[in-house]
Amino acid sequence: MASLGGAEGAVQTSEAKARGTLLRGLLDQMPLLALALLMVFSALATERFLSPMNLNNILLQASVMAIIAIGMTFVIIAGGFDLSVGSVVAFAGCVAAWVMLETNVVVGMAAGVAAGAAIGLLNGLVVTRLKVSPFITTLGTMVMVRGLTLLITDGRPVVGEYGLPDSFLEIGRGAFLGVHYLVWLPLLLFAVFGWLLHATAYGRRVFATGGNREAAYLAGIQVDRVATSAYTWCGAMAGVAGVMLASRLQSGQPTAGEFYELTAIAAVVLGGASLKGGEGKLYKSMIGVLIMVVLANSLNLMNVHSYWQRVAIGVVIVLAAAADQLRARRK
Amino acid sequence: MGHCGELLSVRNVSKGFGGTQALDDVSLSVRAGQVHTLIGENGAGKSTLIKILGGVHRADAGEILLEGEARRFPSPREAQAAGIIVIPQEMRIVPAATVAENVTLGAWPERRVFGMLPAIDHRRMREHAAAALARLDFQGRLDARMDELTFAERQLVVIARALSQKARLLILDEPTASLEHREAERLFGMIERLKAEGVGIIYVSHRLDEIVRLSDACTVLRDGRVVACCGRGEIDKEQLVRLMTGRDLEELHRPHDRVFGEAALGCRIDDESVADVPATLAVRTGEVLGLAGLLGSGTTEFLRRLFGADLPHPGDLAVAGRPAAHASPGHAIANGIGYVPGERRLALVMDLSVRDNIVLPNLRAFSRGWRMDEGAVDRLVAELMEVLDIRPRDPSRRVGDLSGGNQQKVIFARWLVGKVGVLLLDEPTQGIDVAAKARIHKLMHDFVAEGGAVIFTSSEIPEVMLMSDAVIALRKGQVVGSMRRGGDDYNERTLREALGG
């Protein structure tokens, strides 16, 4: 009797295990499945969705957000949060436009990225040194940086008398192998930062700091430095995104980037990163970005009223947060 | 004494989680006015049984009878309503609320202002709280905030809350794990009074002395099964260990063949917050130094300062005979010093793999320019998992999914990677069972036998005596004495007097 029960138990166990692995694998690739479903649905709903022009459009729209999401993934995995990226996009774009009108294109672009990194560094220092919560810190810099941008531009786009230099605008228009420069750039940055996050000792430190700050500290990791570096990357990435957007818009727009922070956070969480820190994959954040962009694009193509689009995107954000909780509970 | 009817009866209860059978056909019964102790190694099924009784889990099979009547508890609410109250190790309190508010938590007496507006009746609330606490000999103020209380006082508040809920069966899960000697005695006195009032008690503990002393009946669990059920007078410590582990107590005694070498870590303690009179702390290779102190006596803080996790150092440091200063854990590790905190959750990143947790303090050593030498990490991790017998033997497994004992081994493994010379261990055996404790003691002994040095803290005086070659005693943050094995004063009584327990 007993041995029979034991054997049965063993069979059930291995079956349960196999089922568990399959289920976990499916849950693990949820974002990819969701994206695939969304694309199939969009392709069936409107024929224009699969047209080369529209696909190109999607990639262009995703490019700016993808770069912001790369930085956001770093901050969120390191256990932080950054609401200021939307304002930094506008700030960096305006600084870049302004500086390049005074000097040259290269210095201008560098100044834009540096301005973003500086705001990120400020966020990091306030969070780690003054121990202000990331939410409040970056809420503060979000408002402050937007105000600063409006101040230095007087609320008007930065274009100069004869427009921005042609070589700068070429970045926003040009293409290589039929793909826009603006799409190549996030691919390049994704490769570099994916490797930094997932293959280097620095990347392990980021995960450890976000996963358990005290344990990382006691293991000799300089957690404050790691967290500050994550905020700095995030600011720098928002700076790059701002410069890109300026070249596409052919001007520095002081009101650009509004709500980008929320879209970026939503994309990263959709991609499975935990808001508690210590968990996430860069490629999944990219999938999250594509979900957000494809959703907006197909709603547009289906002529859904823009007010309803906001409602839909809001619902997706809440669903993503709920999925985050479900995942946490599964442990 | 009240009548001795059967209060609770657990019949043939089984419970599985995924592939593991946590409880297998477990039966036991508790009489009113009796203490029924529950003992077993970590993972033997004690917590699962408690959670089923408390309504957190539901049994797969079997039944629970309360006063002869079959009952089901779909949630903790129903279990509490039936008078089954669990006092877990991690107590649920509202730290910012007062003692009186916590005793009456969720059942605050109300009154109507002007006959209509509902408001909390503070006077009655205080009366209720005072009445419940009076039975427990509580000496604090009713208006004190919970976070101003000691651990023992908070425990009394939680028990008072249980009693005001008309507890018929009180389940205490390792209640003395964080108590001082005197506080534990007070708890035992309270248990006696509750017995006299006819309350049934299930008492879970790893401490064999307590089990022998308190048990009216004792159930020993191993691998989810009841391996023995004994009555009062049938219980002795050696037999309990054999039943729990299937082995003898012999292994717990350490061999006395340590060979001391050169100075490993020294500290001339001159900080007045630690020592009125400058004292010296010194540990040589091959030696174990015990930092003895009761709970809250500052041993943990002292150890953290030695490691550089908190500053300043308690005095000038010397590593391997040379003056050294480490301003952060990173420097301390570079100086060959490792630290194991008292709680596993402070040491491990639960979401990371076993492998990543092991290399965590040694990332620099495995960095080759801008990448990691993954091959070298894999080889070393595989070897350490073999040596320390970490199960399952899967380096990519999430550390949070491992059992407590295996998590502890992962923490040790990481300090064996970097060839650390001095290990600082904070309460390495607190809250773990006899067998796991013996394994930790063996690890400590092996570490010093191979030329390492250990400084460890403990509030368990017999353990300090057993493991140390030299002891420094701390009381209220101050060094109050030191002794060395072989000296006339090296005994439990002297140490206990020094500590004021």
HADDOCK unambig.tbl for C-alpha pairs under 7 A between the chains (distance, minus, plus):
assign (segid A and resid 13 and name CA) (segid B and resid 18 and name CA) 6.99 0.50 0.50
assign (segid A and resid 13 and name CA) (segid B and resid 19 and name CA) 4.71 0.50 0.50
assign (segid A and resid 16 and name CA) (segid B and resid 18 and name CA) 6.75 0.50 0.50
assign (segid A and resid 199 and name CA) (segid B and resid 371 and name CA) 6.41 0.50 0.50
assign (segid A and resid 199 and name CA) (segid B and resid 372 and name CA) 6.80 0.50 0.50
assign (segid A and resid 200 and name CA) (segid B and resid 370 and name CA) 6.40 0.50 0.50
assign (segid A and resid 200 and name CA) (segid B and resid 371 and name CA) 4.86 0.50 0.50
assign (segid A and resid 200 and name CA) (segid B and resid 372 and name CA) 5.62 0.50 0.50
assign (segid A and resid 201 and name CA) (segid B and resid 363 and name CA) 5.67 0.50 0.50
assign (segid A and resid 201 and name CA) (segid B and resid 367 and name CA) 6.39 0.50 0.50
assign (segid A and resid 201 and name CA) (segid B and resid 371 and name CA) 6.91 0.50 0.50
assign (segid A and resid 201 and name CA) (segid B and resid 372 and name CA) 6.19 0.50 0.50
assign (segid A and resid 208 and name CA) (segid B and resid 349 and name CA) 6.15 0.50 0.50
assign (segid A and resid 211 and name CA) (segid B and resid 349 and name CA) 5.51 0.50 0.50
assign (segid A and resid 211 and name CA) (segid B and resid 351 and name CA) 6.52 0.50 0.50
assign (segid A and resid 212 and name CA) (segid B and resid 349 and name CA) 5.11 0.50 0.50
assign (segid A and resid 214 and name CA) (segid B and resid 346 and name CA) 5.78 0.50 0.50
assign (segid A and resid 215 and name CA) (segid B and resid 346 and name CA) 4.88 0.50 0.50
assign (segid A and resid 215 and name CA) (segid B and resid 347 and name CA) 4.25 0.50 0.50
assign (segid A and resid 215 and name CA) (segid B and resid 348 and name CA) 5.58 0.50 0.50
assign (segid A and resid 215 and name CA) (segid B and resid 349 and name CA) 6.43 0.50 0.50
assign (segid A and resid 217 and name CA) (segid B and resid 329 and name CA) 6.91 0.50 0.50
assign (segid A and resid 218 and name CA) (segid B and resid 309 and name CA) 6.78 0.50 0.50
assign (segid A and resid 218 and name CA) (segid B and resid 329 and name CA) 5.82 0.50 0.50
assign (segid A and resid 219 and name CA) (segid B and resid 329 and name CA) 6.74 0.50 0.50
assign (segid A and resid 219 and name CA) (segid B and resid 360 and name CA) 6.38 0.50 0.50
assign (segid A and resid 219 and name CA) (segid B and resid 361 and name CA) 4.59 0.50 0.50
assign (segid A and resid 220 and name CA) (segid B and resid 329 and name CA) 4.45 0.50 0.50
assign (segid A and resid 220 and name CA) (segid B and resid 330 and name CA) 3.63 0.50 0.50
assign (segid A and resid 220 and name CA) (segid B and resid 333 and name CA) 6.55 0.50 0.50
assign (segid A and resid 220 and name CA) (segid B and resid 361 and name CA) 5.79 0.50 0.50
assign (segid A and resid 221 and name CA) (segid B and resid 330 and name CA) 6.12 0.50 0.50
assign (segid A and resid 278 and name CA) (segid B and resid 351 and name CA) 6.93 0.50 0.50
